[in-house]
Amino acid sequence: MNLANRLAASWLLVCAGVFPALSQPVDKWPEKPVHLIVPFASGGSTDLIARQIALELSKRIGQPVIVENKAGASAMIGSGYVVKQPGDGYTLMMGTVSTHAMAPSVFSKVPYDIVRDFTPITIVGTIPDLIVVGPQFPAKNLAEFIAMAKANPGKITYATAGNGTSSHLGSAYFAAEAGIDMNQVPYKGSGPALLDVMGGHVDMMLDVIMTSLEPYKAGRIKALAVTAPRRSPLLPDVPSTREFGLNDFEASIWFAILGPAGIPAALQNRIADEINAVLNAPDMRAFLLKQGMEVDASGPGPLAALIQSDTAKWARVVKFAGIQPE
């Protein structure tokens, strides 16, 4: 082999080593198990949805889809793990509005860039919050609640799952749009926060339909409004916040699938197509609807746009509410 041929062969070997993901034919994915990282503890809403998607996706692609919980540091441990993996389509993650829109504003040191270090795959869907109060709270609807808050500035309390969480930012956003002043009572998780609302120890909370639905049906809380542009099919008797004139207010929780940076566009779209087929299956849609979720399944472009718009939106909320990054 002459010098030119040896150099050419060496260059091909270098390219294969530096760009392994680009050298893998898309039609051969997946050739081994796919890992779906959940950056939260098992048993929560994100974990529940991820496991159902993994079950159905594994049937479709003919390879195991293994859910791994890597919780801690407000989801930054799991997310940080994902960004260190190769962009070959075998490591994905279940992201949320908190991991990929709120985090840059509420934490002073996020050890990755939520845009540069991830490949958007698809939006799974959205779940609106409910504005709930205890059964003994005097307001019968949101208009009465807002009137009470305006008449008693700083006296109404609201529970959150902790500083910087979606329930905290959503409540601050609601207060700003309604023109009211309330006091936050942070908890270590949404479960104990909701329990204290039920017991009348705290006045109000924004909580996802998934966990508030059963207490509402049992009469343990009152639902004043759905924090979405329209009513939820699960709670057709509960009005939306827009019905009370809050036209610019929306605080929905969204879930999405992402991968590490470097997944080639053809593979990115292939994975999105497979996951979207799972999400659009009638049984999956019915399952997610029971969790209060409206399926999206719109692919990489809309997810990238959503991350950009919601990051800006929640940054404005954090600044307006005077929330200091941790």
Secondary structure, 3 states (H helix, E strand, C coil): CCHHHHHHHHHHHHHHHHCCCCCCCHHHCCCCCEEEEECCCCCCHHHHHHHHHHHHHHHHHCCCEEEEECCCCCCHHHHHHHHCCCCCCCEEEEEEHHHHHHHHHHCCCCCCCCCCCEEEEEEEEEEEEEEEECCCCCCCCHHHHHHHHHHCCCCCEEEECCCCCHHHHHHHHHHHHHCCCCEEEECCCHHHHHHHHHCCCCCEEEEEHHHHHHHHHCCCCEEEEECCCCCCCCCCCCCEHHHHCCCCCCCEEEEEEEEECCCCHHHHHHHHHHHHHHHCCHHHHHHHHHCCCEECCCCHHHHHHHHHHHHHHHHHHHHHHCCCCC
